[in-house]
Amino acid sequence: MATLFDLTGEALHLQRQINESAELLFSDDPAEAAAATAELEALIAFESGNRRALESKADCSAAEGGA
């Protein structure tokens, strides 16, 4: 099972990927903008799942006294 540290690191990595893909939305190349849109949809869906796992892990850690 992933640790809180692992999930937080993954969240930061995902945010960087989202930011990079979002910049490509402004490309003059329609194919690049379409690819960026598809990638963003996938990254955001994955980020949502990671966020739920992170919140769940944080709640468990708090309930265990911060362990």
LODO-488591 format. One line per 4 residues: number of its first residue (from 1); their letters; for each residue x, y, z of C-alpha. Coordinates in nm, 4 decimals. Example, Ala and Ser with C-alpha at 12.3 -4.5 7.8 and 13.67 -1.06 7.14 Angstrom:
# LODO-488591
1	as	1.2300/-0.4500/0.7800 ~ 1.3670/-0.1060/0.7140;
END
This chain:
# LODO-488591
1	matl	0.0000/0.0000/0.0000 ~ 0.1275/0.3462/-0.0879 ~ 0.2433/0.5718/0.1912 ~ 0.1261/0.9271/0.2467;
5	fdlt	0.4693/1.0410/0.1277 ~ 0.4367/0.8372/-0.1942 ~ 0.0885/0.9705/-0.2659 ~ 0.1970/1.3298/-0.2029;
9	geal	0.4953/1.2911/-0.4359 ~ 0.2701/1.1417/-0.7011 ~ 0.0268/1.4322/-0.6619 ~ 0.3073/1.6824/-0.7189;
13	hlqr	0.4300/1.4899/-1.0234 ~ 0.0777/1.4798/-1.1668 ~ 0.0361/1.8534/-1.1108 ~ 0.3543/1.9223/-1.3072;
17	qine	0.2326/1.6990/-1.5909 ~ -0.1060/1.8744/-1.5909 ~ 0.0623/2.2146/-1.6052 ~ 0.2843/2.1077/-1.8958;
21	sael	-0.0077/1.9640/-2.0917 ~ -0.2212/2.2701/-2.0226 ~ 0.0426/2.4911/-2.1841 ~ 0.0079/2.2881/-2.5056;
25	lfsd	-0.3615/2.3788/-2.5269 ~ -0.2491/2.7134/-2.6688 ~ -0.0500/2.5554/-2.9513 ~ -0.1101/2.6768/-3.3039;
29	dpae	-0.0995/2.3135/-3.4139 ~ -0.4531/2.1687/-3.3861 ~ -0.3194/1.8134/-3.3556 ~ -0.0943/1.9126/-3.0644;
33	aaaa	-0.3807/2.0928/-2.8897 ~ -0.6087/1.7889/-2.9394 ~ -0.3430/1.5556/-2.8006 ~ -0.2944/1.7861/-2.5025;
37	tael	-0.6702/1.7855/-2.4395 ~ -0.6826/1.4057/-2.4393 ~ -0.3785/1.3848/-2.2142 ~ -0.5266/1.6382/-1.9741;
41	eali	-0.8505/1.4419/-1.9499 ~ -0.6565/1.1279/-1.8579 ~ -0.4286/1.3081/-1.6129 ~ -0.7168/1.4824/-1.4392;
45	afes	-0.9065/1.1549/-1.4017 ~ -0.5963/0.9898/-1.2552 ~ -0.5306/1.2894/-1.0307 ~ -0.8826/1.2663/-0.8941;
49	gnrr	-0.8271/0.9042/-0.7910 ~ -0.4905/0.9909/-0.6390 ~ -0.6494/1.2755/-0.4434 ~ -0.9110/1.0398/-0.2980;
53	ales	-0.6384/0.7931/-0.1978 ~ -0.4332/1.0741/-0.0454 ~ -0.7292/1.2048/0.1546 ~ -0.8139/0.8535/0.2723;
57	kadc	-0.4539/0.7884/0.3790 ~ -0.4367/1.1241/0.5577 ~ -0.7626/1.0482/0.7405 ~ -0.6286/0.7069/0.8496;
61	saae	-0.3022/0.8614/0.9654 ~ -0.4870/1.1259/1.1661 ~ -0.7133/0.8634/1.3226 ~ -0.4052/0.6626/1.4228;
65	gga	-0.2524/0.9632/1.5942 ~ -0.0392/1.0834/1.3044 ~ 0.1441/0.7585/1.2471;
END
